[in-house]
Amino acid sequence: MKRPFAFSSLVLLTCWLAPFASSPAALAEAQPYRTDTNILYRTGATLTDYMKERCRLDVYYPTGTNDFATVVWFHGGGLTGGDRFIPDALKEQGIAVVAASYRLSPHVKAPAYIEDAAAAVAWTFRNIQKYDGSTNRIFVSGHSAGGYLTLMVGLDQRWLAAEGMNANGIAGLVPFSGQCITHFTVRAERGIKDTQPVVDDLAPLSHVRKDAPPLVLITGDRNVEMLGRYEENAYLWRMMKLVGHPDTELYELQGFNHGQMPEPAFPLLLRIMRRAPMTPQPAEAPGPQSPNLVKP
């Protein structure tokens, strides 16, 4: 059966190797990189000890340059495990990486980890200029559970609005194998088995909208992906098209399972971040929403 949205092995290999073969070494030579670690991105007298432990991030950034793009990266782990890390494939690429941890189930329940993700994104908008980065080129990405958080923070505007920020200020959403129905851990918290689909207000599919940031959905091969991850993303792609969203793409990485797919997906993320600069809406507190973003 023809797969109109799939990468062939040849195209994938070309994408993986050719566009980035020369640039990383040149960037590394010209731009030393630094990492600020263990930054608390939530503040206030009401922080619990667990929040002080988990609500932290690391900033990896190039020096000697400015107006660079930044990706806020959320780790996977099913919302029950994992910790922040700077992906090796994103190092020495002329961009900044903000890697954020967040609270985990069963220590907390939904929507606590979504609230944390929104707080980490808001921190990035408020602080990346201190590192000489551009607030107009902030992307959000993550793998698996991190992809789910990416979608929730970018599509459901209430989470960033609670932080005084506008979700439409994000330059692009690039989830890796993100769950588009209600996450299986959220369902488990409610006693629902992971094979029972649920689409409620904690499902990215409930927040399909025409004026969302540019969206690039990437999954592994549908035949070896976790549960129905490709099909969920394909349905989200279709619904975004139906509502008139001007900039949604879908990529299926053939031959790669759920755990393997980040490696070939990282070059796609970098390619997206290196496109002509986006013109997102202002990141500060949202007012009336305009119907469309300006495409590059």
MARVOZA-785390 format. One record per atom (N, C-alpha, C): x, y, z. Coordinates in steps of 0.02 Angstrom, whole numbers, plus 50000, padded with zeros to 5 digits. Each point is the difference from the previous one (the first is absolute). Example, Ala and Ser with C-alpha at 12.3 -4.5 7.8 and 13.67 -1.06 7.14 Angstrom:
REM residues 2
506604971650390 499555005950000 500455006050000 499825005349964 500425005950003 499615005550037 
REM end
This chain:
REM residues 296
500424994050000 499585006050000 500445006250000 499835004849960 500395006149997 499925004050064 500565002950023 499985004050061 500205007149982 499515004449988 500165006649973 500395004450049 500004998350064 500335004450048 500624996850029 500234994549971 500574996450028 500655002149967 500544999650038 500665000949973 500244993349973 500264999749940 500344994149977 500684999650032 500324994149999 500664999350030 500505004649966 499955000649934 500485004249964 499915007350018 499375002350002 499885007050017 500215001250072 499854995350044 500185000850070 500755000550008 500384995649966 500725000150005 500275006649974 499725002449944 500235006449972 499865005750048 499395000050029 499835005250048 500454999850060 500164993950022 500394999150061 500725002449991 500304998549943 500725001249992 500165006449963 499665001249944 500245005249955 499955007150027 499425002250027 499935007150016 500445002350057 500234995250041 500345002050062 500714997550003 500264997249945 500664996950002 500555005050014 499945006149973 500545004750008 499875005250053 499375001650013 499875005650045 500194998950073 499894994150031 500154999350071 500735001450017 500464997449961 500715001050015 500185007449996 499745003349948 500145007149992 499715004150057 499394998250020 499685003550055 500384998950065 500224993850011 500364998450062 500655003950004 500345000849943 500645003650000 499885007450012 499475002849971 499885007150004 499655002050065 499614995550029 499575001750056 500114995150058 500355002050051 500024995750060 499314999850032 499864994650034 499344999150031 500084999450075 499495002250035 499994999650073 499344996950022 500004997450061 499394997250029 499915002750070 499435003150013 499795001950067 499524994650025 500124997350059 499634994250022 499605001350063 499494995750009 499634999550062 499635006550018 499725003249950 499655006450011 499284998550019 499785002850055 499304999250023 499565004649958 499534997149963 499585004049956 499325001850030 499854997450058 499405002150036 500235003150066 499665005250020 500185003550061 499385001350042 500125002350061 499445001750044 500024996250065 499645002650048 500004997150067 499624993450004 499604998549950 499594993950002 500344993949969 500625000749978 500354994349969 500114994550051 499834993949981 500134994250042 500724997749989 500244995650043 500674997249992 500054996349934 499464996649981 500014996249937 500045004849940 499655005650003 500055005049947 500715002849996 500305001250057 500685002750000 500494994949971 499844993650007 500434994849972 499914999349925 499385000049977 499854998249930 499935006049954 499815005750024 499855005749956 500655003949986 500454996749966 500665002949985 500174998849927 500445004149974 500214999549930 500735001649992 500284997949944 500685001649979 499965003949935 500445004949991 500035004049939 500684998949967 499994997149941 500604999149959 499965005049943 500525004249993 499935005649953 500675001849969 499985002949939 500625002349968 500195006950027 500645001350003 500245006550021 500305003749940 500065006550006 500295003949946 499545001049942 499364998850009 499515001249947 499355002150032 499525002049961 499365002150028 499434998449953 499405000950025 499384998649962 499954992949974 500324995350035 499964993049980 499334997050021 499834994549967 499394996450016 500104995750062 499464998550034 500014995950061 499464994849995 500154994050024 499484994950007 499944998150074 499395000250025 499854997350066 499874992649991 500404995950033 499994992849989 499734996450062 499474996149991 499704996150054 500154992649991 500274996950051 500184992949997 499384995550001 500104993849978 499474995050002 500034996250066 499604994650002 499974995850060 499304998750024 499515001049956 499314998350017 499685004250053 500295005950015 499775004450054 500104996950069 500364994450002 500144996650064 500744999450015 500435001649952 500724999350009 500375004649954 500674999550002 500435004049957 500245006350034 500505003249969 500285006250026 500275004049941 500115006350012 500225004549947 500704998249976 500135001349936 500654999149970 500055004249937 500615001649981 500125003649937 500144994749947 499584999049950 500134995049949 500665001449963 500414994949992 500655000849967 499915002849929 499464997849966 499905002149931 499855007449993 499835003350056 499845007249998 500585004350024 500554996850019 500585003850024 500415002749941 500315005850011 500445003149950 499665000949932 499385002250004 499605001049939 499805007349991 500285004550040 499845007049994 499345002050032 499724995650040 499365001350034 500094999250075 499515002450038 499974998750072 499504994450013 500144996150052 499544994850023 499845001250073 499365000650015 499775000550069 499684993450017 500344995950041 499764993450017 499685000350069 499364998250004 499625000850062 499764993450028 500074999350066 499674994650036 499315002450021 499584995450022 499335001850023 499784994750050 499495001750039 499744995250049 499704993949965 500014994450035 499814993649970 499444996650040 499604996249965 499504995650030 500374993950027 499824997250058 499405001350040 500115005250055 500585003450003 500105005250050 499495005649991 499825001449938 499485004949984 499544997049948 499455003249988 499544997849949 499885005849951 499724998249943 499845005149949 499565005450032 500125006349983 500445002549947 500665002750025 500264997650057 500595003150030 500595000249953 500114994449963 500594999949956 499905004649939 499385001149980 499875004849946 500135007150025 499795001450060 500135006650030 500755001350005 500394994850018 500725000850004 500305001549931 499774996349950 500255001149932 499875007249978 499405002550014 499845006949982 500455004950037 500134998650063 500445004550039 500705000149972 500254994249976 500674999749970 500035003949935 499484999649959 499975003849938 499975007550015 499585001850049 499945007150018 500675002750026 500354995950040 500675002150024 500465001449941 499974995949950 500445000849941 499855006649965 499365001549990 499835006449968 500245005950040 499984999450066 500195005750042 500755000750010 500384994649985 500715000150018 500484998949942 499774997649943 500484998149947 500395006049974 499725006050004 500385005949977 500615001350044 499994997750062 500595000750042 500594996049974 499844994949960 500524995949968 500135002349928 499675005449979 500055002949932 499594996149949 499534995950022 499564996649954 499405004249980 499654997849948 499435003749974 499344997250029 499575004450023 499354997850024 499524998549942 500195001949939 499594998449941 500174993349970 500494996550027 500224993649971 500044994750054 499494999650042 499964994950052 499544994549977 500274994049995 499634994049980 499904995650062 499514995649996 499884995250054 499984993049969 500364995350032 500044993249974 500114995350058 499944993649986 500124994850050 499794993349972 500234994750032 499864993349976 499484996650045 499524996649970 499524995850035 499595004350049 500084999050066 499655004250048 500195007349990 500635001249980 500205006949985 499655002749939 499854995749952 499615002149942 499285001750019 499724996150045 499325001550025 499995006850035 500505001450042 500035006450035 500095005749950 500414998849948 500085005049947 499335001849969 499604995049983 499365001249969 499515003550047 499994997950063 499535003050047 500165007350012 500645001550009 500205006950014 499885004549939 500114997349940 499945004149940 499305000649972 499584994850009 499335000149971 499475002550049 500054997950063 499525002150051 500265006450033 499735005649981 500275006550019 499955001650075 499594996550037 499895001950069 500624999250044 500444995249982 500574998650045 500515005749998 500175002449941 500455005749997 499665006550020 499355000549987 499635005950022 500035000750076 500004994450036 500065000250073 500675002750022 500504999749955 500675002750014 500085007149972 499455002849975 500025006749971 500315000249932 500004994349964 500324999549935 499504997849947 500195001149937 499594998349943 500294993949965 499634994649996 500254994049967 500175001349927 499675004849969 500135001549930 500655003849990 500355001650054 500675002849995 500534994949986 499824993550005 500474994649985 500124999849924 500634999449980 500175000049929 499824993549966 499984994550036 499824993749970 499964994550052 499554995349990 499914994150042 500244993949961 500474996250029 500284994249965 500004993950047 499424997050012 499974994150044 500264993849965 500404996050036 500234993549977 499554994750030 499624996549960 499574994550024 499575002150060 499715005849996 499575002450054 499324996749998 499724998850059 499324997350003 499515005649986 499524998849956 499525005149979 499324999150031 499854994050023 499414999050042 500225001350072 499574999150048 500185000950070 500554995050019 500535002450030 500594995850012 499834993950042 500344994449987 499834993850035 500125000550075 500465004250022 500115000850073 499435003950031 499745004949965 499415003650024 499414995150006 499934995749950 499464995050003 500124995150058 500634998050011 500154995450055 499835003250067 500125006650006 499835003450062 499254999750014 499614999149947 499274999650006 499744992949998 500454995149998 499804993049999 499784997649932 500235003349946 499814998149932 500594996549968 499914994349969 500544996249970 500285003649939 500644998649984 500345003849947 499764998349930 499594994849993 499724998549934 499305002949991 499775003950049 499355003349994 500115007349980 499885001849938 500125006949978 499545004950036 500285005750019 499625005450030 500225006549968 499535004149981 500155006749975 499585004950041 500335003150049 499665004950042 500425006450000 499915004350051 500355006449998 500744999450012 500244994050020 500724998950006 500294996249941 499635000049945 500244997149937 500175005649952 500605000049970 500165005049949 499475000449946 499694994449982 499495000049948 499395004350018 499915001550064 499445004350020 500145007349988 500625001649979 500195007149995 500255001749930 499734996549951 500145001649930 499765007149986 500435004149971 499805006949986 500405002949942 499675004449964 500295002949939 500605004550014 500005003450059 500515005150014 500574997450042 500104993450005 500544997250040 500675001449968 500554999350039 500675000849970 500124994749946 500495001049957 500184994849952 500134993450035 499774994649970 500004993450033 500314994849953 500514996550025 500314994649963 499974993750043 499604995149977 499894993850036 500474994749971 500394996750044 500474994949978 499884993750041 499934994349966 499924993650035 500474994849969 500064994450034 500334994349971 499534996449952 500234994349976 499634995849953 499364997550033 499455000949966 499354998050028 499974992650019 500404995849967 499984992850013 500394998050063 500435004550025 500404998350059 499965005450054 499595005149989 499915005250050 499604997450060 500035003850055 499614998350060 499265001249988 499594994850015 499285000549995 499815003049932 499585005149998 499795003049936 500305006849990 500645000850019 500295006750001 500015003449932 500174996349947 499995003249933 499285002049982 499534995650011 499305001449980 499735006050038 500175000750064 499785005850038 500275006449969 500645000049982 500305005949970 499715001449931 499864994749963 499705000949934 499315003250006 499624998050050 499345002950010 500065007350020 500485001650045 500115007050018 500195004049939 500454997349958 500195003449938 499385001549957 499574995049992 499415000949959 499535005350029 499894999950065 499545004750031 500285007149997 500665000850007 500295006749994 499915002749929 500054995549951 499885002149931 499275002049990 499544996250030 499295001449991 499795006750030 500315002050055 499825006450030 500365005849966 500444998549952 500335005349963 500665002350028 500314995950043 500665001850025 500495000149941 500395005449992 500405000849939 500664996450000 500214997050055 500694997650003 500074993950046 499694994549980 500064993650035 500314994949954 500524996550023 500334994849962 500014993550040 500044994449965 500034993450032 500544995949967 500444997050041 500534995749975 499984993350037 500024994649962 500054993350027 500694997349981 500394998050050 500694997849988 500004992349995 499994997649938 499924992849988 500604996150027 499834994450032 500514995550027 500225001650070 499765005550029 500215002050067 499434999250049 500134996750056 499484999150050 499975006150047 499614999450052 499875005850044 500655002550033 500404995450024 500625002050033 500555002149952 499994997549939 500525001449951 499895006549962 499385002349996 499855005449953 500315006850016 500195001650063 500305006750010 500635001249960 500424994949991 500645001149966 499905002849930 499584997049957 499885003049934 499545006150002 499665001150056 499555005850004 500375006550017 500564999550036 500365006050019 500215004249940 500264997149945 500165004249942 499405003749971 499414997050005 499405003449978 499875006150044 500064999150066 499905005650046 500485005749984 500634998249988 500505005249984 499835003549935 499784996249950 499825003149936 499435004950009 499514998250040 499435004450013 500225006350036 500454999350048 500235005850038 500435004749957 500294997449946 500435004149957 499655003049941 499354999149996 499625003349948 500035007650010 499745003749951 499955007250008 499655001650065 500215005350035 499725001750065 499245000449998 499694997350052 499275000250006 499785007050022 499375001449993 499715006150028 499414998150044 500144997350059 499454998050044 499665006050031 499444998950033 499675005250037 500425001850061 499895005950030 500385001950060 499934994750054 500544998950036 499994994750050 499675002050066 499975006550013 499725002250063 499254998950002 499705001650057 499314998350015 499545000849941 499634994649983 499605000149939 499405004650005 499895003749946 499385003849992 499574996349950 499605003649961 499614996649948 500454996449950 499804994049981 500414996049956 499865001749927 500535001049960 499915000949929 499894993249967 499664999749943 499814993649972 500564995949971 500575003149983 500544996349968 500675002750022 500514995750000 500685002250008 500285001649932 500505004349999 500355001549938 500514994649988 499974996749943 500464994649985 500665002949975 500564996150008 500635002449976 500015000649924 
REM end
